[in-house]
Amino acid sequence: MNGTLEGMSIMYQPALTPPAGVVPNFVDPPGSDPKQRVKMIILHALFPFLLGPVPLYTRFCILKRSSWQDYVFILAFASYVVYIALIVLQLQHGAGINQWNVPVWKYLLFDKYVHVGVVIYNIYIMTIRAAILLQFMGFFVPPSAGVRRRFYLIHILLWTNVLFYISVSICEAFTCRPDLNSPTLGPEKTCLRAINIFAVTGAVNIIYDLIMLGMPLIWIWKLQLPASRKVGVFIVFGFGTCALVFSIMREVVTLKVLDSVDRTYDYARVAFFFAIENCAGFLCYCLPSFPKFVRHFKEKLFPKQKSKLLRLTSKVSTITSREETEVQSVNSGRPLQDQYYSTTDEKSIVGKSDLLTTIKRLLAVFRRSSAG
């Protein structure tokens, strides 16, 4: 009985000894403002939920075709939804609050949700990166092309990515299991060292992001494209620079708090950069689908412009075919020797007059179409 009471008293003690002169506040501690929590949740969820449906709708509804990259992206999106749910639970159990203002029982639940969140985050990073690499395969390794080096390079990156994150997830899942049923388990006996895993995965992410940024830019440079279009493609794939920058920023913050004892507070600082990095990952995958997506809805929202363009095109085709018929009929009425006798000057004069007539008729058609 005394052991149970002692365990209960431990559970309601501060999860960390407060600094001198500081009284723990379990009721309304600094950092527990609901508005701050809502901002953190919006930061994690806004861009992924806005961008995520774009490539899925484009592939399944507009292009009406799918491949492995789409199903891998669906798995990434689903794992990220679970990750956001765990972020909400972490915020409810002490994230962003100084650890001495968090009781032990709440800290242990926070420990549990961070522990599970690390595994889910690893699954998300593994799948979103795999989806981007499969997207590269479709863009830069067409089936008919003999670019075997690109094929092997993408597959090496893909499978090393999968093996690395599966290994890290297994280590996290089976080497650290806090026992929430033990009333004597204090914060010093828990295994909340997710920050160490964040530091390792952060360094690996920087290496992968650097390689995945350089590959498409080099391959685009070698493509035979007009300069204007090449610049546009460079800009689309250049957004991968955002992922690289945010990965570096997240790693810097992680290394700064690596030896921190105020884990609940410092974890929120790292999670902020996690959110930005995750948004950059979604942006890198979804951005190539935007031109087709926007063009589709533009044609749906403004069908009159499309019909006018089609009518104008058909009228131009009719005028052109009529001109050709008239020229053929004129030529067929001449004697055979006259058809071959025409000098270069005569042909140029006739060609110029026909060209001027055609331009005048096209302008007239264009004015009538604009007025209509």
C-alpha positions in Angstrom: 0.0 0.0 0.0 2.8 2.4 0.9 4.6 1.5 -2.4 1.4 2.4 -4.3 1.1 5.7 -2.5 4.7 6.5 -3.1 4.3 5.6 -6.8 1.3 7.9 -7.0 3.1 10.7 -5.4 6.0 10.3 -7.9 3.5 10.5 -10.8 2.3 13.9 -9.6 5.8 15.4 -9.1 7.5 17.6 -11.7 9.2 15.7 -14.5 12.3 17.8 -14.0 13.8 19.6 -11.0 13.0 23.3 -11.5 15.7 26.0 -11.4 16.3 27.8 -8.1 13.5 30.1 -7.2 11.0 28.7 -9.8 7.8 27.1 -8.6 6.3 24.4 -10.9 3.0 25.4 -12.5 0.8 22.5 -13.5 -2.4 24.5 -14.0 -1.5 27.2 -16.5 2.2 27.0 -17.4 3.9 29.3 -19.9 3.7 27.8 -23.4 0.3 26.2 -22.9 -1.6 28.8 -24.8 -4.2 27.1 -27.1 -3.5 29.6 -29.9 0.1 28.5 -30.0 -0.9 24.9 -30.3 -3.4 25.7 -33.1 -0.6 27.6 -35.0 1.7 24.6 -34.7 -1.0 22.2 -36.0 -1.8 24.5 -38.9 1.9 24.8 -39.7 2.1 21.0 -39.9 -1.1 20.4 -41.8 -1.9 23.4 -44.1 0.4 22.8 -47.0 0.3 19.0 -47.1 -3.5 19.0 -47.0 -3.7 21.7 -49.7 -1.0 20.2 -52.0 -1.6 16.5 -51.4 -4.8 16.1 -53.5 -3.3 17.9 -56.5 -1.1 15.1 -57.9 -3.7 12.4 -57.0 -6.5 14.2 -58.8 -4.2 14.9 -61.8 -3.1 11.3 -62.1 -6.4 9.5 -61.4 -9.0 11.9 -62.7 -7.4 14.0 -65.5 -4.7 11.7 -66.9 -6.7 8.6 -65.9 -3.6 6.5 -65.3 -1.6 5.5 -62.2 1.7 3.9 -61.3 3.7 2.9 -58.2 4.6 6.4 -57.4 0.9 7.3 -56.8 0.4 4.5 -54.4 3.6 5.2 -52.5 2.6 8.8 -52.2 -0.8 7.8 -50.8 1.1 5.8 -48.2 3.2 8.8 -47.4 0.1 11.0 -47.1 -1.6 8.5 -44.8 1.5 8.2 -42.6 1.7 12.0 -42.4 -1.9 12.2 -41.2 -1.1 9.8 -38.4 2.0 11.9 -37.6 -0.1 15.0 -37.3 -2.5 13.2 -34.9 0.5 12.3 -32.8 1.7 15.9 -32.9 -1.7 17.0 -31.5 -1.3 14.4 -28.6 2.2 15.6 -27.9 1.0 19.2 -27.6 -1.7 18.1 -25.2 0.9 16.3 -23.0 3.6 18.9 -22.6 5.3 19.7 -25.9 6.4 23.4 -25.8 6.2 23.6 -22.0 9.2 23.6 -19.7 9.6 20.1 -18.3 9.4 21.2 -14.6 5.9 22.4 -15.4 4.9 18.9 -16.6 3.9 16.2 -14.1 5.6 12.8 -14.4 2.4 11.0 -15.6 1.9 13.5 -18.4 5.6 13.4 -19.3 5.4 9.6 -19.7 2.5 9.9 -22.1 4.5 12.6 -24.0 7.4 10.1 -24.1 5.2 7.5 -25.6 3.7 9.7 -28.3 7.1 11.0 -29.3 8.4 7.5 -29.4 5.6 6.4 -31.7 5.9 9.6 -33.7 9.6 9.0 -34.5 8.6 5.6 -36.1 5.8 7.2 -38.1 7.9 10.1 -39.2 10.6 7.7 -40.5 7.9 5.9 -42.5 6.7 9.2 -43.9 10.2 10.4 -44.9 10.9 7.0 -46.5 7.8 6.9 -48.6 7.7 10.6 -49.7 11.4 10.3 -50.8 10.6 7.0 -52.6 7.6 8.7 -54.4 9.9 11.5 -55.5 12.5 9.1 -56.8 9.8 7.1 -58.7 8.6 10.4 -60.1 12.2 11.0 -61.4 12.1 7.6 -63.0 9.0 8.6 -65.0 10.5 12.0 -66.0 14.0 11.1 -66.8 14.1 7.4 -67.6 11.5 6.7 -70.3 11.2 3.0 -71.2 12.4 3.5 -74.8 15.6 5.4 -73.8 18.9 3.8 -73.2 19.8 5.7 -70.0 20.7 2.8 -67.9 23.0 4.8 -65.6 20.1 7.0 -64.5 18.0 3.9 -63.9 20.6 2.3 -61.7 21.4 5.5 -59.8 17.7 6.1 -58.9 17.3 2.5 -57.8 20.4 2.7 -55.6 19.0 5.8 -53.9 15.6 4.3 -53.6 16.6 1.1 -51.9 19.2 2.6 -49.7 16.6 5.0 -48.5 14.1 2.2 -47.8 16.7 0.1 -45.9 18.0 2.9 -43.9 14.6 4.1 -42.6 13.4 0.6 -41.9 16.5 -0.1 -39.9 16.1 3.1 -37.9 12.4 2.4 -37.3 13.1 -1.1 -36.0 15.8 0.2 -33.6 13.4 2.9 -32.3 10.5 0.4 -32.0 12.3 -2.4 -30.1 15.1 -0.8 -28.1 13.0 1.8 -26.2 9.7 0.8 -24.7 8.7 2.9 -21.6 6.5 1.0 -19.2 3.6 3.3 -18.4 2.2 0.9 -15.9 5.2 1.2 -13.6 4.5 3.9 -11.0 8.2 4.1 -10.1 9.3 5.0 -13.6 10.7 8.5 -13.4 11.8 10.7 -16.3 15.4 9.7 -15.7 14.5 6.1 -16.4 12.6 6.7 -19.6 14.2 6.4 -23.0 13.2 9.7 -24.7 16.3 10.0 -26.8 14.4 10.6 -30.0 16.6 13.7 -30.4 19.6 11.4 -31.1 17.7 9.7 -33.9 16.6 13.1 -35.3 20.3 14.1 -35.4 21.3 11.0 -37.4 18.3 11.1 -39.8 18.8 14.9 -40.2 22.4 14.3 -41.4 21.2 11.6 -43.8 18.4 13.8 -45.1 20.9 16.5 -46.0 23.0 14.1 -48.1 19.9 12.7 -49.8 18.4 16.2 -50.5 21.7 17.4 -52.0 21.9 14.4 -54.3 18.2 14.6 -55.3 18.6 18.3 -56.0 21.6 17.9 -58.2 20.4 14.9 -60.3 17.4 16.5 -62.0 19.2 19.8 -62.6 22.1 18.1 -64.3 19.7 16.0 -66.4 17.5 19.0 -67.3 20.6 20.9 -68.5 21.3 18.1 -71.0 17.8 18.1 -72.4 17.2 19.5 -75.9 14.6 22.1 -74.8 14.0 25.7 -75.7 15.7 28.1 -73.3 12.4 29.5 -71.9 11.0 26.1 -71.2 14.3 24.8 -69.7 14.2 27.8 -67.3 10.7 26.9 -66.2 11.6 23.3 -65.6 14.7 24.4 -63.7 12.4 26.6 -61.4 10.0 23.6 -60.7 12.8 21.2 -59.7 14.8 24.0 -58.1 12.2 24.1 -55.3 14.1 21.1 -53.9 16.5 23.8 -52.6 13.9 24.6 -50.0 14.0 21.1 -48.7 17.8 21.2 -48.5 17.8 24.5 -46.7 15.2 23.5 -44.1 17.0 20.2 -43.6 20.2 22.0 -42.7 18.3 24.4 -40.4 16.6 21.5 -38.6 19.9 19.7 -38.1 21.5 22.9 -36.7 18.7 23.3 -34.1 18.8 19.5 -33.3 22.5 19.6 -32.6 22.0 22.7 -30.3 19.5 20.9 -28.1 21.1 17.4 -28.3 22.2 17.5 -24.6 19.3 19.4 -23.3 17.5 18.2 -20.2 14.4 20.3 -20.8 13.1 17.9 -23.5 9.5 18.8 -23.7 10.3 22.4 -24.4 13.2 21.8 -26.8 11.3 19.1 -28.7 8.8 21.7 -29.8 11.6 23.8 -31.3 12.8 20.9 -33.4 9.3 20.0 -34.4 8.8 23.5 -35.8 11.6 22.8 -38.4 10.2 19.3 -38.9 6.9 20.9 -40.1 8.7 23.3 -42.6 10.8 20.4 -43.9 7.8 18.2 -44.4 6.0 20.9 -46.3 9.0 21.3 -48.6 8.9 17.5 -49.3 5.2 17.7 -50.3 6.0 20.8 -52.4 8.7 18.9 -54.3 6.4 16.0 -55.2 3.3 18.0 -56.0 4.7 20.9 -57.9 5.2 19.1 -61.3 1.5 18.3 -61.4 0.4 21.9 -61.0 0.5 23.0 -64.7 -1.8 20.2 -65.9 -4.0 20.7 -62.8 -4.4 24.4 -63.4 -4.9 24.0 -67.2 -7.7 21.5 -66.6 -9.7 23.8 -64.3 -9.0 26.8 -66.4 -10.6 25.1 -69.4 -13.5 24.1 -67.2 -14.0 27.5 -65.7 -13.5 29.5 -68.9 -14.9 27.3 -71.7 -15.9 30.3 -73.9 -12.3 31.2 -74.5 -11.5 27.7 -75.6 -14.6 27.6 -77.9 -13.6 31.0 -79.5 -10.1 29.7 -80.1 -11.4 26.6 -81.7 -13.8 28.6 -83.9 -11.1 31.0 -84.9 -8.8 28.0 -85.7 -11.4 26.4 -87.9 -12.1 29.6 -89.8 -8.4 30.1 -90.5 -8.2 26.6 -91.7 -11.2 27.1 -94.0 -9.8 30.3 -95.4 -6.4 28.7 -96.0 -7.9 25.7 -97.8 -10.1 28.1 -99.9 -7.0 30.1 -101.0 -5.2 26.9 -101.9 -8.2 25.8 -104.0 -8.3 29.1 -105.8 -4.6 29.0 -106.6 -4.9 25.4 -107.9 -7.8 26.3 -110.1 -6.0 29.3 -111.6 -2.9 27.3 -112.3 -4.9 24.4 -113.8 -6.5 27.0 -116.3 -3.1 28.0 -117.7 -1.4 26.4 -120.6 1.2 23.9 -119.6 4.1 26.0 -120.9 2.9 29.1 -119.0 2.8 27.2 -115.8 6.5 26.4 -116.2 7.5 29.7 -117.9 6.5 32.0 -114.9 9.6 34.0 -113.8 10.7 34.3 -110.3 9.6 37.9 -110.1 6.1 37.1 -111.3 5.8 34.3 -108.7 7.0 36.6 -105.9 4.4 39.3 -106.9 1.6 36.8 -107.0 2.7 35.2 -103.7 2.9 38.7 -102.0 -0.6 39.6 -103.1 -2.1 36.3 -102.0 -0.3 36.7 -98.6 -1.7 40.3 -98.1 -5.2 39.1 -99.0 -4.9 36.2 -96.5 -3.7 38.5 -93.7 -6.5 41.0 -94.3 -9.1 38.2 -94.1 -7.5 36.8 -91.0 -7.7 40.2 -89.3 -11.3 40.6 -90.3 -12.2 37.1 -88.9 -10.3 38.0 -85.7 -12.2 41.3 -85.3 -15.6 39.5 -85.8 -14.6 36.8 -83.3 -13.5 39.4 -80.7 -16.7 41.4 -81.2 -18.8 38.3 -80.8 
